[in-house]
Amino acid sequence: MAHKFEIYKDGRDEFRVRFKYNSEVMFSTEGYASKASAKDAIESIKKNGPDAPTEDNS
């Protein structure tokens, strides 16, 4: 699979989610206190992300 979500623990012992495409990190989330919250973040991105608008602040 060329793309995937990964849950990992950071240096502060918080759970984070990163999205990788072809082994390149495309984005990473804020830290969460529980793995369940990180999993909820993934589901939220999957559910709400496809229709998200693009905002160009340049």
Backbone as a chain_set.jsonl record, in Angstrom:
{"seq": "MAHKFEIYKDGRDEFRVRFKYNSEVMFSTEGYASKASAKDAIESIKKNGPDAPTEDNS", "coords": {"N": [[0.86, -1.188, 0.0], [0.599, 2.164, -0.856], [0.014, 4.326, 0.746], [-0.58, 5.303, 4.174], [-1.802, 5.516, 7.576], [-0.079, 6.163, 10.579], [0.286, 5.44, 13.99], [2.069, 6.722, 16.669], [4.303, 7.125, 19.493], [5.466, 10.138, 20.837], [8.29, 12.188, 21.94], [7.314, 13.316, 24.255], [5.768, 11.422, 25.331], [3.246, 11.272, 24.241], [0.537, 10.302, 22.091], [0.637, 10.363, 18.603], [-0.458, 10.951, 15.23], [0.596, 10.171, 12.027], [0.502, 10.714, 8.522], [1.488, 8.865, 5.83], [2.815, 8.754, 2.54], [4.069, 6.789, 0.073], [6.291, 6.297, 1.786], [6.939, 8.871, 2.598], [6.406, 11.419, 4.949], [3.437, 13.084, 5.031], [1.748, 14.609, 6.642], [1.383, 15.388, 10.158], [-0.242, 14.937, 13.294], [-1.416, 16.789, 16.203], [-0.409, 16.066, 19.615], [-1.855, 13.398, 21.51], [-3.379, 12.276, 24.538], [-4.249, 9.656, 24.798], [-4.257, 6.495, 23.045], [-6.678, 5.834, 21.935], [-7.825, 8.322, 21.391], [-6.125, 9.193, 19.372], [-6.769, 7.314, 17.405], [-9.422, 8.074, 17.014], [-8.965, 10.55, 15.828], [-7.908, 9.781, 13.358], [-10.162, 8.547, 12.223], [-11.854, 10.769, 12.063], [-10.462, 12.373, 10.223], [-10.614, 10.739, 7.947], [-13.374, 10.707, 7.574], [-14.172, 13.456, 7.381], [-12.264, 14.737, 5.802], [-12.267, 14.406, 2.866], [-13.952, 16.362, 1.721], [-12.889, 18.758, 2.466], [-12.111, 22.198, 2.144], [-9.589, 24.001, 0.227], [-7.36, 26.326, 1.454], [-5.629, 29.109, 0.539], [-3.128, 30.918, 1.784], [-1.134, 32.533, 0.873]], "CA": [[0.0, 0.0, 0.0], [1.417, 3.366, -1.009], [-0.289, 5.323, 1.772], [-1.05, 4.732, 5.438], [-1.751, 6.268, 8.818], [0.724, 5.531, 11.619], [0.171, 5.974, 15.346], [3.345, 6.553, 17.346], [4.503, 7.936, 20.699], [6.514, 11.14, 20.658], [9.196, 12.373, 23.061], [6.544, 13.722, 25.444], [4.938, 10.264, 25.67], [1.898, 11.474, 23.698], [0.263, 9.591, 20.85], [0.464, 11.207, 17.426], [-0.78, 10.267, 13.983], [1.191, 10.752, 10.819], [0.04, 10.124, 7.272], [2.63, 8.675, 4.941], [2.573, 8.348, 1.16], [5.354, 6.319, -0.453], [7.271, 6.455, 2.867], [7.156, 10.284, 2.932], [5.397, 11.957, 5.868], [2.685, 14.178, 4.418], [1.352, 15.457, 7.762], [1.361, 14.802, 11.488], [-1.233, 15.599, 14.149], [-1.049, 17.181, 17.555], [-0.288, 14.94, 20.526], [-3.049, 12.978, 22.237], [-3.061, 11.565, 25.776], [-4.573, 8.235, 24.674], [-4.25, 5.913, 21.71], [-8.056, 5.901, 21.449], [-8.013, 9.661, 20.825], [-5.401, 9.213, 18.1], [-7.597, 6.554, 16.463], [-10.567, 8.936, 16.699], [-8.481, 11.575, 14.898], [-7.831, 9.142, 12.041], [-11.53, 8.388, 11.704], [-12.347, 12.106, 11.734], [-9.812, 12.79, 8.972], [-11.197, 9.93, 6.87], [-14.774, 11.093, 7.386], [-14.356, 14.866, 7.05], [-11.215, 15.234, 4.929], [-12.477, 14.465, 1.416], [-14.664, 17.57, 1.29], [-12.264, 19.941, 3.06], [-11.672, 23.178, 1.151], [-8.19, 24.406, 0.249], [-7.211, 27.741, 1.763], [-4.317, 29.584, 0.13], [-2.82, 32.105, 2.562], [0.121, 33.117, 0.404]], "C": [[0.896, 1.237, 0.0], [1.153, 4.402, 0.078], [-0.834, 4.642, 3.027], [-1.011, 5.767, 6.546], [-0.888, 5.477, 9.788], [0.441, 6.23, 12.945], [1.509, 5.696, 16.031], [3.386, 7.428, 18.588], [5.663, 8.885, 20.46], [7.379, 11.246, 21.922], [8.512, 12.786, 24.354], [5.629, 12.609, 25.936], [3.476, 10.462, 25.272], [1.766, 10.676, 22.405], [0.028, 10.599, 19.736], [0.136, 10.329, 16.235], [-0.017, 10.961, 12.87], [0.632, 9.992, 9.622], [1.225, 10.059, 6.34], [2.147, 8.242, 3.556], [3.921, 8.019, 0.551], [6.492, 6.61, 0.519], [7.583, 7.902, 3.235], [6.033, 10.761, 3.851], [4.75, 13.173, 5.222], [2.182, 15.153, 5.488], [1.372, 14.652, 9.049], [0.39, 15.602, 12.344], [-0.6, 16.116, 15.429], [-0.912, 15.923, 18.408], [-1.596, 14.67, 21.261], [-2.631, 12.166, 23.453], [-3.316, 10.064, 25.66], [-4.519, 7.781, 23.22], [-5.658, 5.973, 21.103], [-8.339, 7.262, 20.809], [-7.293, 9.797, 19.485], [-6.184, 8.458, 17.034], [-8.835, 7.351, 16.064], [-10.178, 10.023, 15.7], [-8.4, 11.012, 13.477], [-9.221, 9.017, 11.434], [-12.134, 9.727, 11.303], [-11.759, 12.599, 10.418], [-10.419, 12.038, 7.795], [-12.616, 10.393, 6.538], [-14.912, 12.51, 6.835], [-13.376, 15.413, 6.021], [-11.542, 15.355, 3.449], [-13.143, 15.747, 0.912], [-14.053, 18.854, 1.837], [-11.81, 20.91, 1.968], [-10.171, 23.453, 1.27], [-8.142, 25.907, 0.472], [-5.784, 28.153, 1.439], [-4.049, 30.919, 0.828], [-1.534, 32.786, 2.108], [-0.06, 34.546, -0.078]], "O": [[1.843, 1.325, 0.781], [1.992, 5.273, 0.308], [-1.45, 3.578, 2.969], [-0.288, 6.76, 6.469], [-0.956, 4.248, 9.816], [0.367, 7.457, 13.011], [2.019, 4.577, 15.98], [2.596, 8.363, 18.723], [6.709, 8.489, 19.947], [7.205, 10.47, 22.861], [9.077, 12.621, 25.435], [4.817, 12.813, 26.839], [2.577, 9.891, 25.889], [2.752, 10.411, 21.717], [-0.7, 11.575, 19.916], [0.411, 9.129, 16.228], [0.009, 12.189, 12.787], [0.332, 8.801, 9.699], [1.889, 11.064, 6.086], [1.199, 7.468, 3.425], [4.815, 8.864, 0.514], [7.54, 7.115, 0.117], [8.418, 8.139, 4.108], [4.855, 10.539, 3.57], [5.417, 14.158, 4.906], [2.185, 16.366, 5.281], [1.377, 13.421, 9.042], [0.221, 16.805, 12.143], [0.584, 15.907, 15.694], [-1.264, 14.831, 17.961], [-2.343, 15.591, 21.589], [-1.634, 11.445, 23.404], [-2.668, 9.277, 26.349], [-4.71, 8.57, 22.295], [-5.805, 6.144, 19.893], [-9.025, 7.335, 19.79], [-7.798, 10.446, 18.569], [-6.26, 8.902, 15.889], [-9.254, 7.31, 14.908], [-10.969, 10.377, 14.826], [-8.776, 11.681, 12.514], [-9.427, 9.344, 10.266], [-12.851, 9.809, 10.306], [-12.469, 13.174, 9.593], [-10.708, 12.635, 6.758], [-13.003, 10.462, 5.371], [-15.694, 12.736, 5.912], [-13.637, 16.458, 5.423], [-11.128, 16.33, 2.821], [-12.903, 16.161, -0.223], [-14.636, 19.928, 1.687], [-11.197, 20.498, 0.983], [-9.562, 23.165, 2.3], [-8.801, 26.67, -0.234], [-4.835, 27.607, 2.002], [-4.67, 31.93, 0.5], [-0.916, 33.528, 2.871], [0.904, 35.18, -0.506]]}, "num_chains": 1, "name": "protein.A"}
